[in-house]
């Protein structure tokens, strides 16, 4: 609560956050530089390690620094990458060196999720791709994607089914194929976020316990106003953060 006539005081962690950001702006810790160790940085700033840790968490959450095992905390270079609102494949959003590993490339009967979002008859099979996206050699995101049947995709662009078929053995997601199609498709995406648990089967993919918390992103992608792709992105706790850019 803010009392009239008085400014609300910043939390200590936020004040420390601003001190570190000012050191970055002044060039003391330039983009790409690795911050001193936690004890050394706490001594340099004259603060306790618990207070510093809170500020470092905020800096990481806001994308000012990145944290990599064996490397430490590094000041980010350049501006944040485009986020889900700008419709980029997840392998382009995750930081570090990323690669796509194909788990499943098949066709299946549509699930309730697919029937809810894609204009496909219940008796038709849809294309299903399941992939894992690694970031710096660590499984970071499980991607499940369903598309319209090939004949319905051809109504949007006659070459789309062939491009997807050609990409089956390549390290790509469906959204990456759609986004790189020439001439460019008029794509629009909407995403919903929820929190859930990893579960046994998905836990085996990540080598994590079934009760691991995850963020689940459900995304529907339309081409020229017609939904052509529905996808799930499973992001367990502890994976690298992805930026979400918003404007008004």
ZADO-1210 file (C-alpha; in nm, 4 decimals, padded with zeros to 6 digits):
<atoms>
<atom x="00.0000" y="00.0000" z="00.0000" code="UNK" pos="1"/>
<atom x="00.1302" y="00.3493" z="-00.0877" code="UNK" pos="2"/>
<atom x="00.0464" y="00.6365" z="00.1488" code="UNK" pos="3"/>
<atom x="-00.0628" y="00.9549" z="-00.0301" code="UNK" pos="4"/>
<atom x="00.2196" y="01.2051" z="-00.0609" code="UNK" pos="5"/>
<atom x="00.4969" y="00.9475" z="-00.0133" code="UNK" pos="6"/>
<atom x="00.6791" y="00.7362" z="-00.2692" code="UNK" pos="7"/>
<atom x="00.6812" y="00.3602" z="-00.2135" code="UNK" pos="8"/>
<atom x="01.0306" y="00.2360" z="-00.1264" code="UNK" pos="9"/>
<atom x="01.1904" y="-00.0121" z="-00.3614" code="UNK" pos="10"/>
<atom x="01.2622" y="-00.3595" z="-00.2360" code="UNK" pos="11"/>
<atom x="01.6319" y="-00.4078" z="-00.1491" code="UNK" pos="12"/>
<atom x="01.6675" y="-00.6691" z="-00.4241" code="UNK" pos="13"/>
<atom x="01.5385" y="-00.4193" z="-00.6809" code="UNK" pos="14"/>
<atom x="01.7824" y="-00.1527" z="-00.5635" code="UNK" pos="15"/>
<atom x="02.0670" y="-00.4021" z="-00.5975" code="UNK" pos="16"/>
<atom x="01.9304" y="-00.5072" z="-00.9373" code="UNK" pos="17"/>
<atom x="01.9564" y="-00.1441" z="-01.0532" code="UNK" pos="18"/>
<atom x="02.3115" y="-00.1123" z="-00.9213" code="UNK" pos="19"/>
<atom x="02.4212" y="-00.4125" z="-01.1256" code="UNK" pos="20"/>
<atom x="02.2377" y="-00.2871" z="-01.4349" code="UNK" pos="21"/>
<atom x="02.4156" y="00.0487" z="-01.3980" code="UNK" pos="22"/>
<atom x="02.7501" y="-00.1338" z="-01.3841" code="UNK" pos="23"/>
<atom x="02.6544" y="-00.3085" z="-01.7078" code="UNK" pos="24"/>
<atom x="02.5570" y="00.0203" z="-01.8737" code="UNK" pos="25"/>
<atom x="02.8801" y="00.1870" z="-01.7620" code="UNK" pos="26"/>
<atom x="03.0869" y="-00.0876" z="-01.9231" code="UNK" pos="27"/>
<atom x="03.2188" y="-00.2416" z="-01.6028" code="UNK" pos="28"/>
<atom x="03.0452" y="-00.5651" z="-01.7090" code="UNK" pos="29"/>
<atom x="03.0011" y="-00.5309" z="-02.0874" code="UNK" pos="30"/>
<atom x="02.7707" y="-00.7571" z="-02.2943" code="UNK" pos="31"/>
<atom x="02.9205" y="-01.1036" z="-02.3167" code="UNK" pos="32"/>
<atom x="03.1241" y="-01.0619" z="-01.9960" code="UNK" pos="33"/>
<atom x="03.0991" y="-01.3167" z="-01.7172" code="UNK" pos="34"/>
<atom x="03.0060" y="-01.1711" z="-01.3792" code="UNK" pos="35"/>
<atom x="03.2361" y="-01.2372" z="-01.0819" code="UNK" pos="36"/>
<atom x="03.1533" y="-01.5339" z="-00.8617" code="UNK" pos="37"/>
<atom x="02.8721" y="-01.4838" z="-00.6145" code="UNK" pos="38"/>
<atom x="03.1046" y="-01.4367" z="-00.3105" code="UNK" pos="39"/>
<atom x="03.3313" y="-01.1990" z="-00.5026" code="UNK" pos="40"/>
<atom x="03.0397" y="-00.9943" z="-00.6382" code="UNK" pos="41"/>
<atom x="02.8765" y="-00.9743" z="-00.2934" code="UNK" pos="42"/>
<atom x="03.2031" y="-00.8459" z="-00.1435" code="UNK" pos="43"/>
<atom x="03.2502" y="-00.5986" z="-00.4287" code="UNK" pos="44"/>
<atom x="02.9002" y="-00.4566" z="-00.3822" code="UNK" pos="45"/>
<atom x="02.9129" y="-00.4702" z="-00.0020" code="UNK" pos="46"/>
<atom x="02.5980" y="-00.6790" z="00.0323" code="UNK" pos="47"/>
<atom x="02.5032" y="-01.0170" z="00.1731" code="UNK" pos="48"/>
<atom x="02.4951" y="-01.3204" z="-00.0525" code="UNK" pos="49"/>
<atom x="02.1211" y="-01.3854" z="00.0090" code="UNK" pos="50"/>
<atom x="02.0393" y="-01.0288" z="-00.1014" code="UNK" pos="51"/>
<atom x="02.2635" y="-01.0638" z="-00.4065" code="UNK" pos="52"/>
<atom x="02.1069" y="-01.3969" z="-00.4964" code="UNK" pos="53"/>
<atom x="01.7603" y="-01.2392" z="-00.5053" code="UNK" pos="54"/>
<atom x="01.8834" y="-00.9653" z="-00.7386" code="UNK" pos="55"/>
<atom x="02.0562" y="-01.2168" z="-00.9648" code="UNK" pos="56"/>
<atom x="01.7339" y="-01.4168" z="-00.9915" code="UNK" pos="57"/>
<atom x="01.5506" y="-01.1015" z="-01.1043" code="UNK" pos="58"/>
<atom x="01.8246" y="-01.0208" z="-01.3566" code="UNK" pos="59"/>
<atom x="01.7998" y="-01.3695" z="-01.5030" code="UNK" pos="60"/>
<atom x="01.4196" y="-01.3597" z="-01.5170" code="UNK" pos="61"/>
<atom x="01.4319" y="-01.0252" z="-01.6983" code="UNK" pos="62"/>
<atom x="01.6838" y="-01.1503" z="-01.9534" code="UNK" pos="63"/>
<atom x="01.9667" y="-00.9187" z="-01.8438" code="UNK" pos="64"/>
<atom x="02.1963" y="-01.2121" z="-01.7689" code="UNK" pos="65"/>
<atom x="02.2035" y="-01.5795" z="-01.8618" code="UNK" pos="66"/>
<atom x="02.3172" y="-01.8672" z="-01.6426" code="UNK" pos="67"/>
<atom x="02.4962" y="-02.1700" z="-01.7821" code="UNK" pos="68"/>
<atom x="02.6333" y="-02.4621" z="-01.5866" code="UNK" pos="69"/>
<atom x="03.0119" y="-02.4582" z="-01.5880" code="UNK" pos="70"/>
<atom x="03.0228" y="-02.1040" z="-01.7289" code="UNK" pos="71"/>
<atom x="02.8486" y="-01.8872" z="-01.4707" code="UNK" pos="72"/>
<atom x="02.6422" y="-01.5731" z="-01.5110" code="UNK" pos="73"/>
<atom x="02.6968" y="-01.3883" z="-01.8373" code="UNK" pos="74"/>
<atom x="02.5702" y="-01.0457" z="-01.9439" code="UNK" pos="75"/>
<atom x="02.3441" y="-01.0849" z="-02.2442" code="UNK" pos="76"/>
<atom x="02.4507" y="-00.9434" z="-02.5795" code="UNK" pos="77"/>
<atom x="02.2047" y="-00.7499" z="-02.7951" code="UNK" pos="78"/>
<atom x="01.8293" y="-00.7356" z="-02.7606" code="UNK" pos="79"/>
<atom x="01.6060" y="-01.0251" z="-02.6555" code="UNK" pos="80"/>
<atom x="01.4948" y="-01.2554" z="-02.9318" code="UNK" pos="81"/>
<atom x="01.1408" y="-01.2434" z="-03.0594" code="UNK" pos="82"/>
<atom x="00.8977" y="-01.4334" z="-02.8409" code="UNK" pos="83"/>
<atom x="00.5823" y="-01.6377" z="-02.8919" code="UNK" pos="84"/>
<atom x="00.3784" y="-01.3299" z="-02.9840" code="UNK" pos="85"/>
<atom x="00.6049" y="-01.2872" z="-03.2891" code="UNK" pos="86"/>
<atom x="00.5518" y="-01.6510" z="-03.3953" code="UNK" pos="87"/>
<atom x="00.9010" y="-01.7987" z="-03.4050" code="UNK" pos="88"/>
<atom x="00.9874" y="-02.1697" z="-03.3785" code="UNK" pos="89"/>
<atom x="01.0869" y="-02.2692" z="-03.0272" code="UNK" pos="90"/>
<atom x="01.4323" y="-02.3784" z="-03.1469" code="UNK" pos="91"/>
<atom x="01.4925" y="-02.0147" z="-03.2466" code="UNK" pos="92"/>
<atom x="01.3749" y="-01.8822" z="-02.9098" code="UNK" pos="93"/>
<atom x="01.5740" y="-02.0914" z="-02.6654" code="UNK" pos="94"/>
<atom x="01.9169" y="-01.9473" z="-02.5805" code="UNK" pos="95"/>
<atom x="02.2452" y="-02.1227" z="-02.6470" code="UNK" pos="96"/>
<atom x="02.3140" y="-02.3846" z="-02.9127" code="UNK" pos="97"/>
<atom x="01.9889" y="-02.5599" z="-03.0012" code="UNK" pos="98"/>
<atom x="01.9049" y="-02.8673" z="-03.2029" code="UNK" pos="99"/>
<atom x="01.5846" y="-03.0568" z="-03.2812" code="UNK" pos="100"/>
<atom x="01.5654" y="-03.4321" z="-03.2214" code="UNK" pos="101"/>
<atom x="01.2809" y="-03.6163" z="-03.3918" code="UNK" pos="102"/>
<atom x="01.0947" y="-03.8648" z="-03.1711" code="UNK" pos="103"/>
<atom x="00.7881" y="-03.9328" z="-03.3876" code="UNK" pos="104"/>
<atom x="00.6969" y="-03.8533" z="-03.7470" code="UNK" pos="105"/>
<atom x="00.3647" y="-04.0197" z="-03.8260" code="UNK" pos="106"/>
<atom x="-00.0087" y="-03.9805" z="-03.8883" code="UNK" pos="107"/>
<atom x="-00.2792" y="-04.0463" z="-03.6317" code="UNK" pos="108"/>
<atom x="-00.6454" y="-03.9947" z="-03.5594" code="UNK" pos="109"/>
<atom x="-00.7135" y="-03.6444" z="-03.4280" code="UNK" pos="110"/>
<atom x="-00.7306" y="-03.5967" z="-03.0529" code="UNK" pos="111"/>
<atom x="-00.9922" y="-03.3815" z="-02.8814" code="UNK" pos="112"/>
<atom x="-00.7381" y="-03.0981" z="-02.8754" code="UNK" pos="113"/>
<atom x="-00.6938" y="-03.1211" z="-03.2525" code="UNK" pos="114"/>
<atom x="-01.0687" y="-03.1372" z="-03.3207" code="UNK" pos="115"/>
<atom x="-01.1184" y="-02.8368" z="-03.0936" code="UNK" pos="116"/>
<atom x="-00.8765" y="-02.6169" z="-03.2881" code="UNK" pos="117"/>
<atom x="-00.8397" y="-02.7523" z="-03.6418" code="UNK" pos="118"/>
<atom x="-01.1251" y="-02.7786" z="-03.8979" code="UNK" pos="119"/>
<atom x="-01.0627" y="-03.1470" z="-03.9650" code="UNK" pos="120"/>
<atom x="-01.3318" y="-03.4206" z="-03.9836" code="UNK" pos="121"/>
<atom x="-01.3135" y="-03.6687" z="-03.6971" code="UNK" pos="122"/>
<atom x="-01.2523" y="-03.9667" z="-03.9273" code="UNK" pos="123"/>
<atom x="-00.9491" y="-03.8145" z="-04.1024" code="UNK" pos="124"/>
<atom x="-00.5892" y="-03.8717" z="-03.9957" code="UNK" pos="125"/>
<atom x="-00.3611" y="-03.5769" z="-03.9248" code="UNK" pos="126"/>
<atom x="00.0154" y="-03.5400" z="-03.9439" code="UNK" pos="127"/>
<atom x="00.1799" y="-03.5706" z="-03.5997" code="UNK" pos="128"/>
<atom x="00.5382" y="-03.4700" z="-03.5181" code="UNK" pos="129"/>
<atom x="00.6924" y="-03.5066" z="-03.1741" code="UNK" pos="130"/>
<atom x="01.0355" y="-03.3549" z="-03.1149" code="UNK" pos="131"/>
<atom x="01.2747" y="-03.2637" z="-02.8373" code="UNK" pos="132"/>
<atom x="01.4610" y="-02.9345" z="-02.8583" code="UNK" pos="133"/>
<atom x="01.7970" y="-02.9393" z="-02.6820" code="UNK" pos="134"/>
<atom x="01.9663" y="-02.6250" z="-02.5538" code="UNK" pos="135"/>
<atom x="02.3421" y="-02.6576" z="-02.5043" code="UNK" pos="136"/>
<atom x="02.3095" y="-03.0369" z="-02.5058" code="UNK" pos="137"/>
<atom x="02.0292" y="-03.0506" z="-02.2501" code="UNK" pos="138"/>
<atom x="01.6669" y="-03.1423" z="-02.3266" code="UNK" pos="139"/>
<atom x="01.4775" y="-02.8157" z="-02.2828" code="UNK" pos="140"/>
<atom x="01.1405" y="-02.8507" z="-02.4584" code="UNK" pos="141"/>
<atom x="00.9138" y="-03.1301" z="-02.5789" code="UNK" pos="142"/>
<atom x="00.7236" y="-03.0227" z="-02.8917" code="UNK" pos="143"/>
<atom x="00.4091" y="-03.1978" z="-03.0165" code="UNK" pos="144"/>
<atom x="00.2579" y="-03.0697" z="-03.3433" code="UNK" pos="145"/>
<atom x="-00.0515" y="-03.1681" z="-03.5408" code="UNK" pos="146"/>
<atom x="-00.1370" y="-03.0338" z="-03.8877" code="UNK" pos="147"/>
<atom x="-00.4303" y="-03.0506" z="-04.1232" code="UNK" pos="148"/>
<atom x="-00.4441" y="-03.3510" z="-04.3603" code="UNK" pos="149"/>
<atom x="-00.2319" y="-03.3038" z="-04.6706" code="UNK" pos="150"/>
<atom x="-00.5212" y="-03.2341" z="-04.9076" code="UNK" pos="151"/>
<atom x="-00.6475" y="-02.9595" z="-04.6771" code="UNK" pos="152"/>
<atom x="-00.2953" y="-02.8128" z="-04.6510" code="UNK" pos="153"/>
<atom x="-00.2829" y="-02.7977" z="-05.0312" code="UNK" pos="154"/>
<atom x="-00.5854" y="-02.5693" z="-05.0197" code="UNK" pos="155"/>
<atom x="-00.3587" y="-02.3211" z="-04.8420" code="UNK" pos="156"/>
<atom x="-00.0508" y="-02.3860" z="-05.0596" code="UNK" pos="157"/>
<atom x="00.0013" y="-02.6729" z="-05.3022" code="UNK" pos="158"/>
<atom x="00.3657" y="-02.7225" z="-05.1995" code="UNK" pos="159"/>
<atom x="00.3204" y="-02.7437" z="-04.8215" code="UNK" pos="160"/>
<atom x="00.2688" y="-03.1237" z="-04.7936" code="UNK" pos="161"/>
<atom x="00.5765" y="-03.1908" z="-05.0061" code="UNK" pos="162"/>
<atom x="00.7872" y="-02.9509" z="-04.7977" code="UNK" pos="163"/>
<atom x="00.6798" y="-03.1213" z="-04.4764" code="UNK" pos="164"/>
<atom x="00.7495" y="-03.4644" z="-04.6236" code="UNK" pos="165"/>
<atom x="01.0950" y="-03.3518" z="-04.7335" code="UNK" pos="166"/>
<atom x="01.1649" y="-03.2237" z="-04.3791" code="UNK" pos="167"/>
<atom x="01.0747" y="-03.5511" z="-04.2040" code="UNK" pos="168"/>
<atom x="01.4382" y="-03.6576" z="-04.1733" code="UNK" pos="169"/>
<atom x="01.5691" y="-03.3089" z="-04.1010" code="UNK" pos="170"/>
<atom x="01.6193" y="-03.1426" z="-03.7635" code="UNK" pos="171"/>
<atom x="01.3208" y="-02.9088" z="-03.7820" code="UNK" pos="172"/>
<atom x="00.9787" y="-02.8503" z="-03.6308" code="UNK" pos="173"/>
<atom x="00.6615" y="-02.8043" z="-03.8349" code="UNK" pos="174"/>
<atom x="00.6454" y="-02.4364" z="-03.7418" code="UNK" pos="175"/>
<atom x="00.9994" y="-02.3871" z="-03.8707" code="UNK" pos="176"/>
<atom x="00.8953" y="-02.5392" z="-04.2047" code="UNK" pos="177"/>
<atom x="00.5838" y="-02.3219" z="-04.2262" code="UNK" pos="178"/>
<atom x="00.7727" y="-02.0087" z="-04.1257" code="UNK" pos="179"/>
<atom x="01.0449" y="-02.0534" z="-04.3881" code="UNK" pos="180"/>
<atom x="00.8078" y="-02.1330" z="-04.6765" code="UNK" pos="181"/>
<atom x="00.8487" y="-01.9204" z="-04.9888" code="UNK" pos="182"/>
<atom x="00.6544" y="-01.7221" z="-05.0866" code="UNK" pos="183"/>
<atom x="00.5911" y="-01.6320" z="-04.7238" code="UNK" pos="184"/>
<atom x="00.2645" y="-01.7495" z="-04.5742" code="UNK" pos="185"/>
<atom x="00.0435" y="-01.5075" z="-04.3855" code="UNK" pos="186"/>
<atom x="00.0741" y="-01.6760" z="-04.0466" code="UNK" pos="187"/>
<atom x="-00.0911" y="-01.5795" z="-03.7201" code="UNK" pos="188"/>
<atom x="-00.0510" y="-01.7555" z="-03.3867" code="UNK" pos="189"/>
<atom x="-00.2236" y="-01.7470" z="-03.0515" code="UNK" pos="190"/>
<atom x="-00.0853" y="-01.9147" z="-02.7397" code="UNK" pos="191"/>
<atom x="-00.2166" y="-02.0130" z="-02.4005" code="UNK" pos="192"/>
<atom x="-00.0021" y="-02.0915" z="-02.0948" code="UNK" pos="193"/>
<atom x="-00.0792" y="-02.3213" z="-01.8053" code="UNK" pos="194"/>
<atom x="00.1075" y="-02.4989" z="-01.5265" code="UNK" pos="195"/>
<atom x="00.1022" y="-02.8754" z="-01.4842" code="UNK" pos="196"/>
<atom x="00.3244" y="-03.1734" z="-01.3985" code="UNK" pos="197"/>
<atom x="00.5597" y="-03.3579" z="-01.6306" code="UNK" pos="198"/>
<atom x="00.4079" y="-03.7050" z="-01.5889" code="UNK" pos="199"/>
<atom x="00.5729" y="-04.0438" z="-01.6329" code="UNK" pos="200"/>
<atom x="00.6011" y="-04.0684" z="-02.0127" code="UNK" pos="201"/>
<atom x="00.7232" y="-03.7143" z="-02.0635" code="UNK" pos="202"/>
<atom x="00.9485" y="-03.7557" z="-01.7625" code="UNK" pos="203"/>
<atom x="01.1270" y="-04.0388" z="-01.9421" code="UNK" pos="204"/>
<atom x="01.2013" y="-03.8032" z="-02.2326" code="UNK" pos="205"/>
<atom x="01.3693" y="-03.5504" z="-02.0030" code="UNK" pos="206"/>
<atom x="01.5101" y="-03.7948" z="-01.7494" code="UNK" pos="207"/>
<atom x="01.3173" y="-03.6053" z="-01.4815" code="UNK" pos="208"/>
<atom x="01.0735" y="-03.7177" z="-01.2068" code="UNK" pos="209"/>
<atom x="00.7036" y="-03.7343" z="-01.3047" code="UNK" pos="210"/>
<atom x="00.6149" y="-03.4701" z="-01.0429" code="UNK" pos="211"/>
<atom x="00.8452" y="-03.2088" z="-01.2006" code="UNK" pos="212"/>
<atom x="00.6518" y="-02.8801" z="-01.2539" code="UNK" pos="213"/>
<atom x="00.6211" y="-02.7672" z="-01.6149" code="UNK" pos="214"/>
<atom x="00.4892" y="-02.4743" z="-01.8133" code="UNK" pos="215"/>
<atom x="00.2656" y="-02.5944" z="-02.0950" code="UNK" pos="216"/>
<atom x="00.2181" y="-02.3666" z="-02.3958" code="UNK" pos="217"/>
<atom x="-00.0651" y="-02.4535" z="-02.6349" code="UNK" pos="218"/>
<atom x="-00.0383" y="-02.2761" z="-02.9676" code="UNK" pos="219"/>
<atom x="-00.2709" y="-02.2530" z="-03.2681" code="UNK" pos="220"/>
<atom x="-00.1246" y="-02.1270" z="-03.5963" code="UNK" pos="221"/>
<atom x="-00.3415" y="-02.0065" z="-03.8841" code="UNK" pos="222"/>
<atom x="-00.2505" y="-01.9437" z="-04.2476" code="UNK" pos="223"/>
<atom x="-00.4652" y="-01.6801" z="-04.4182" code="UNK" pos="224"/>
<atom x="-00.7136" y="-01.7075" z="-04.1326" code="UNK" pos="225"/>
<atom x="-00.7484" y="-02.0887" z="-04.1444" code="UNK" pos="226"/>
<atom x="-00.6027" y="-02.2927" z="-03.8536" code="UNK" pos="227"/>
<atom x="-00.3406" y="-02.5308" z="-03.9945" code="UNK" pos="228"/>
<atom x="-00.1329" y="-02.6278" z="-03.6894" code="UNK" pos="229"/>
<atom x="-00.1907" y="-02.6917" z="-03.3212" code="UNK" pos="230"/>
<atom x="00.1088" y="-02.7498" z="-03.0975" code="UNK" pos="231"/>
<atom x="00.2060" y="-02.8195" z="-02.7382" code="UNK" pos="232"/>
<atom x="00.5353" y="-02.7020" z="-02.5873" code="UNK" pos="233"/>
<atom x="00.6351" y="-02.8670" z="-02.2595" code="UNK" pos="234"/>
<atom x="00.8972" y="-02.6699" z="-02.0644" code="UNK" pos="235"/>
<atom x="01.0105" y="-02.8268" z="-01.7336" code="UNK" pos="236"/>
<atom x="01.1320" y="-02.6169" z="-01.4430" code="UNK" pos="237"/>
<atom x="01.4967" y="-02.5203" z="-01.4643" code="UNK" pos="238"/>
<atom x="01.5222" y="-02.4928" z="-01.8441" code="UNK" pos="239"/>
<atom x="01.6521" y="-02.1683" z="-02.0018" code="UNK" pos="240"/>
<atom x="01.4031" y="-01.8816" z="-02.0114" code="UNK" pos="241"/>
<atom x="01.2486" y="-01.7626" z="-02.3388" code="UNK" pos="242"/>
<atom x="01.1469" y="-01.3998" z="-02.3978" code="UNK" pos="243"/>
<atom x="00.7876" y="-01.2940" z="-02.4523" code="UNK" pos="244"/>
<atom x="00.7613" y="-00.9595" z="-02.6292" code="UNK" pos="245"/>
<atom x="00.4419" y="-00.7607" z="-02.5849" code="UNK" pos="246"/>
<atom x="00.3282" y="-00.4200" z="-02.7032" code="UNK" pos="247"/>
<atom x="00.0178" y="-00.2055" z="-02.7096" code="UNK" pos="248"/>
</atoms>
